[in-house]
């Protein structure tokens, strides 16, 4: 699954998706997809609510 497909999938499921704190939506999806393609130093984290359901996906750049 490509980054674009993965991001689109999360958005279609109603999950909040953030990359470096910026919320992703249909308007900036293409731009963020390019960032993730060109820079492979991002870590994905699934955020759960109190019931253990995933409600958000955060991508954070790993810094040395």
C-alpha positions in Angstrom: 0.0 0.0 0.0 1.4 3.4 -1.0 1.5 6.3 1.4 -1.3 8.0 -0.6 -3.5 4.9 -0.4 -2.7 4.5 3.3 -3.5 8.1 4.1 -6.7 8.0 2.1 -7.7 4.8 3.8 -7.3 6.4 7.3 -9.2 9.5 6.2 -12.0 7.4 4.7 -12.4 5.6 8.1 -12.8 8.9 9.8 -9.5 8.9 11.6 -7.6 12.1 12.3 -4.3 12.0 10.5 -1.5 14.3 11.4 2.0 14.7 10.1 4.4 16.7 12.4 1.3 18.1 14.1 -0.4 19.3 10.8 -3.8 17.8 10.2 -4.2 16.1 6.9 -7.3 16.5 4.7 -8.2 16.1 1.0 -6.7 19.5 0.2 -3.2 18.8 1.4 -3.1 15.0 1.0 -1.0 15.2 -2.2 1.6 17.4 -0.7 1.9 15.3 2.4 2.2 12.2 0.3 5.2 13.7 -1.5 6.8 14.5 1.9 6.4 10.9 3.1 7.7 9.5 -0.2 10.8 11.6 -0.2 11.7 11.3 3.5 11.6 7.9 5.0 12.4 9.0 8.5 8.8 9.2 9.8 7.4 7.0 12.4 3.7 6.2 12.5 1.8 6.0 15.8 -1.8 4.9 16.3 -3.6 6.8 19.0 -6.4 5.0 20.9 -9.3 6.3 23.0 -10.1 4.9 26.5 -12.0 2.0 24.9 -9.0 1.0 23.0 -10.4 2.1 19.6 -8.0 3.9 17.2 -9.1 7.4 16.5 -6.0 9.1 15.1 -2.8 8.3 13.3 0.2 10.6 14.0 3.4 10.6 11.8 6.4 12.2 13.5 9.8 12.8 11.9 12.5 10.8 13.8 15.3 13.2 14.8 18.7 12.1 15.9 
